[in-house]
Amino acid sequence: MSYGRLVLMRHAKSAYPVGVPDHDRPLSERGLRDVRAAREWFAEDGRDFLGDEPAVLVSSALRTQQSWQGIASSLPLAEVHQCPGIYEAAVSTLIDLVSPTVLSGRHTLVIGHNPGLEGLGDFLADPVESVQPWREREKYPTAGILVLEIKNDSWANGSADAIAFVVPRG
């Protein structure tokens, strides 16, 4: 059986305006530049991983919504779902959110937050078979994009290969 790829994008760099709740923080100027670089990556390379009509699951936080808006033109046929459950999600919650689309064979992009996305990537990615940039990173930086090739339907530790990890910078 063929599974969809799972692509995890951490939102771009956010600002920290005084008095603004975490959920409502916007992107910073650097974040806006990085989103433009991410849009270029998705237009040139990302569609090779996601195809023309991926499912896109986006956290309800403002910075993730703005990150999606910044790259949306590179995936014009995507089916987008706002998912409040991504915000502050544990690895098990993220698996529950993505498994229906990925196991149906549909490529899926998640735009979310740390520590959840990094935890999911660390849990799923086979430490031996995954690309060197993922294995050797020190952190999961803002605007970072991880592409996972799902090997089986177990959602167990090491059940995917990290086949690409990029950090677009503008």
C-alpha positions as CSV (number, residue, x, y, z in Angstrom):
1,M,0.0,0.0,0.0
2,S,1.2,3.5,-0.8
3,Y,0.9,6.2,1.9
4,G,0.9,9.9,1.5
5,R,4.0,11.9,2.5
6,L,3.9,14.0,5.7
7,V,5.4,17.4,5.5
8,L,5.9,19.4,8.7
9,M,6.5,23.1,8.6
10,R,7.2,25.1,11.7
11,H,5.7,28.6,11.4
12,A,8.0,31.4,10.5
13,K,9.6,33.7,13.1
14,S,7.0,35.5,15.1
15,A,7.0,38.9,16.8
16,Y,6.4,39.4,20.5
17,P,4.2,42.5,20.8
18,V,3.6,43.6,24.4
19,G,0.2,42.5,25.8
20,V,-0.6,40.1,22.9
21,P,-1.5,36.6,23.9
22,D,0.8,33.8,22.5
23,H,-2.0,32.5,20.2
24,D,-2.4,35.9,18.5
25,R,1.3,36.8,17.9
26,P,1.9,37.8,14.3
27,L,5.0,37.1,12.1
28,S,8.0,39.4,12.5
29,E,9.7,41.1,9.6
30,R,12.2,38.3,9.4
31,G,9.3,35.8,9.5
32,L,7.7,37.5,6.5
33,R,11.0,37.3,4.6
34,D,11.4,33.6,5.5
35,V,7.8,32.9,4.4
36,R,8.6,34.3,1.0
37,A,11.7,32.0,0.8
38,A,9.5,29.1,1.9
39,R,7.0,30.0,-0.9
40,E,9.8,29.8,-3.4
41,W,10.9,26.4,-2.0
42,F,7.4,25.0,-2.2
43,A,6.9,26.3,-5.8
44,E,10.2,24.8,-7.0
45,D,10.8,21.7,-4.8
46,G,7.9,21.2,-2.4
47,R,5.4,20.3,-5.0
48,D,7.6,17.3,-5.9
49,F,6.9,16.1,-2.4
50,L,3.3,17.2,-2.0
51,G,1.9,16.9,-5.5
52,D,-0.7,19.3,-6.8
53,E,-3.6,18.7,-4.3
54,P,-2.3,18.1,-0.9
55,A,-4.3,18.3,2.3
56,V,-3.0,21.2,4.5
57,L,-3.7,21.3,8.2
58,V,-2.9,24.7,9.8
59,S,-2.9,25.6,13.5
60,S,-5.4,28.3,14.4
61,A,-2.6,30.6,15.8
62,L,-2.1,33.8,13.8
63,R,1.6,33.1,13.0
64,T,0.7,29.8,11.4
65,Q,-2.2,31.3,9.5
66,Q,0.1,34.0,8.2
67,S,2.8,31.4,7.3
68,W,0.2,29.5,5.3
69,Q,-1.1,32.7,3.6
70,G,2.5,33.4,2.6
71,I,3.0,30.1,0.8
72,A,-0.5,29.4,-0.4
73,S,0.1,30.7,-3.9
74,S,2.6,27.9,-4.4
75,L,0.0,25.2,-3.6
76,P,-3.1,26.7,-5.3
77,L,-5.1,23.4,-5.4
78,A,-4.5,22.5,-1.7
79,E,-7.4,21.5,0.5
80,V,-6.9,23.6,3.6
81,H,-8.2,22.9,7.1
82,Q,-7.8,25.1,10.1
83,C,-7.1,22.8,13.0
84,P,-7.1,24.4,16.5
85,G,-5.9,21.1,17.9
86,I,-2.4,21.6,16.4
87,Y,-1.7,24.5,18.8
88,E,0.2,23.1,21.8
89,A,-0.4,19.6,20.5
90,A,1.4,16.5,21.8
91,V,2.9,14.0,19.4
92,S,-0.1,11.6,19.9
93,T,-2.6,14.4,19.0
94,L,-0.7,15.3,15.9
95,I,-0.6,11.6,14.8
96,D,-4.4,11.5,15.3
97,L,-4.9,14.6,13.2
98,V,-2.7,13.5,10.2
99,S,-3.2,9.7,10.1
100,P,-6.5,9.7,8.2
101,T,-5.2,11.7,5.2
102,V,-1.7,10.2,5.1
103,L,-2.9,6.6,5.4
104,S,-5.5,7.3,2.6
105,G,-2.5,8.0,0.3
106,R,-2.9,11.8,0.3
107,H,0.2,13.9,0.8
108,T,-0.3,16.2,3.9
109,L,1.3,19.4,5.0
110,V,1.0,20.5,8.6
111,I,1.9,24.0,9.6
112,G,2.3,24.2,13.4
113,H,4.6,24.7,16.4
114,N,7.3,23.4,18.5
115,P,7.8,21.4,20.5
116,G,5.0,19.3,18.9
117,L,6.4,19.2,15.3
118,E,10.0,18.5,16.4
119,G,8.7,15.8,18.7
120,L,6.7,14.2,15.9
121,G,9.6,14.3,13.5
122,D,12.0,12.9,16.1
123,F,9.5,10.1,16.9
124,L,8.7,9.1,13.4
125,A,12.0,9.6,11.6
126,D,14.2,6.5,11.4
127,P,17.5,7.7,12.9
128,V,19.6,5.6,10.5
129,E,17.7,6.1,7.2
130,S,16.9,9.8,7.5
131,V,18.8,12.6,5.7
132,Q,21.8,14.0,7.4
133,P,20.5,17.6,7.8
134,W,17.7,16.2,10.0
135,R,19.9,13.8,12.0
136,E,22.5,16.5,12.7
137,R,20.4,19.5,13.4
138,E,20.6,21.2,16.8
139,K,17.0,22.4,16.8
140,Y,13.9,22.7,14.6
141,P,14.2,26.3,13.5
142,T,11.3,28.6,12.5
143,A,10.2,28.1,8.9
144,G,11.9,24.7,8.9
145,I,10.3,22.1,6.6
146,L,10.7,18.3,7.2
147,V,9.5,15.8,4.6
148,L,8.7,12.3,5.9
149,E,8.2,9.2,3.8
150,I,5.8,7.0,5.8
151,K,7.0,3.3,5.6
152,N,4.1,1.6,7.3
153,D,0.8,2.3,9.1
154,S,2.1,1.6,12.6
155,W,2.9,5.2,13.5
156,A,5.6,3.7,15.7
157,N,9.0,5.1,16.5
158,G,11.1,5.1,13.4
159,S,8.2,4.3,11.0
160,A,9.2,7.0,8.5
161,D,12.3,8.3,6.7
162,A,13.1,12.0,6.8
163,I,13.9,12.5,3.1
164,A,14.3,16.2,3.1
165,F,14.9,19.0,5.7
166,V,15.3,22.6,4.6
167,V,15.2,25.9,6.4
168,P,14.3,28.6,4.0
169,R,15.7,32.1,4.8
170,G,14.8,35.3,3.1
